Amino acid sequence: MKSISAKAFDQKFDEGEDITDYLDFSSATPVQDMSKLTQEINIRFPQWMLEALDKEAQKIGVTRESIIKVWLSERLKQENPCTF
């Protein structure tokens, strides 16, 4: 692996030059394809439940989707602690 200053590295990168000679891949780990790890679903909720979810989400500053994911995850871990 060759050495280079951060400024020179950034310049080469910005100009589209090959920078692989300056990278150390020995400890790199592959990034998982998130599209294969998630699946989109549609769920119908009663209006009162959506309003309650929105209220709770607003209290802690997250989105409705986030609070649903967190609450479901917590419950699943509680019910099946060995699978997580």
C-alpha positions as CSV (number, residue, x, y, z in Angstrom):
1,M,0.0,0.0,0.0
2,K,1.3,3.4,-1.0
3,S,1.3,6.4,1.3
4,I,-0.3,9.7,0.3
5,S,-1.6,12.8,2.1
6,A,-5.3,13.2,2.8
7,K,-5.4,16.3,0.6
8,A,-3.8,14.5,-2.3
9,F,-6.0,11.4,-1.8
10,D,-9.1,13.6,-1.8
11,Q,-8.0,15.4,-4.9
12,K,-7.3,12.1,-6.8
13,F,-10.7,10.8,-5.7
14,D,-12.5,14.0,-6.7
15,E,-10.9,13.8,-10.1
16,G,-12.0,10.3,-10.6
17,E,-8.5,8.7,-10.5
18,D,-7.9,5.2,-9.3
19,I,-7.2,5.3,-5.6
20,T,-7.1,1.6,-4.8
21,D,-3.3,1.6,-4.4
22,Y,-3.8,3.9,-1.4
23,L,-6.4,1.7,0.4
24,D,-5.8,-1.1,2.9
25,F,-8.3,-3.9,2.2
26,S,-6.8,-6.3,4.7
27,S,-9.4,-5.5,7.4
28,A,-12.3,-4.6,5.1
29,T,-15.6,-6.4,5.6
30,P,-18.3,-6.7,3.0
31,V,-21.4,-4.5,3.2
32,Q,-24.6,-6.5,3.2
33,D,-27.2,-5.6,0.6
34,M,-29.9,-4.0,2.7
35,S,-32.5,-4.6,0.0
36,K,-32.1,-8.3,0.7
37,L,-32.4,-7.8,4.5
38,T,-35.6,-5.8,4.5
39,Q,-39.1,-6.3,3.0
40,E,-41.8,-3.8,2.6
41,I,-45.2,-4.6,3.8
42,N,-48.5,-2.8,4.1
43,I,-50.5,-2.9,7.3
44,R,-53.9,-1.3,8.0
45,F,-54.3,0.3,11.4
46,P,-57.4,1.8,13.0
47,Q,-57.3,5.6,13.0
48,W,-57.2,5.7,16.9
49,M,-54.1,3.5,16.8
50,L,-52.3,5.7,14.3
51,E,-53.0,8.8,16.3
52,A,-51.7,7.1,19.5
53,L,-48.6,5.9,17.6
54,D,-48.0,9.4,16.2
55,K,-48.4,10.9,19.7
56,E,-45.9,8.5,21.2
57,A,-43.5,8.9,18.3
58,Q,-43.6,12.7,18.7
59,K,-42.8,12.5,22.4
60,I,-39.5,10.8,21.7
61,G,-38.8,12.5,18.4
62,V,-39.0,9.6,16.0
63,T,-41.2,8.7,13.1
64,R,-44.2,6.5,13.3
65,E,-42.4,3.7,11.4
66,S,-39.4,3.9,13.8
67,I,-41.6,3.5,16.9
68,I,-43.4,0.6,15.3
69,K,-40.1,-1.2,14.5
70,V,-38.7,-0.5,18.0
71,W,-41.8,-1.7,19.8
72,L,-42.1,-4.8,17.7
73,S,-38.5,-5.6,18.1
74,E,-38.7,-5.3,21.9
75,R,-41.7,-7.6,22.0
76,L,-40.1,-10.2,19.7
77,K,-37.0,-10.2,21.9
78,Q,-39.1,-10.6,25.0
79,E,-41.0,-13.5,23.5
80,N,-38.1,-15.2,21.8
81,P,-34.8,-14.1,23.6
82,C,-32.8,-17.0,22.1
83,T,-33.3,-16.0,18.5
84,F,-31.7,-12.5,18.8
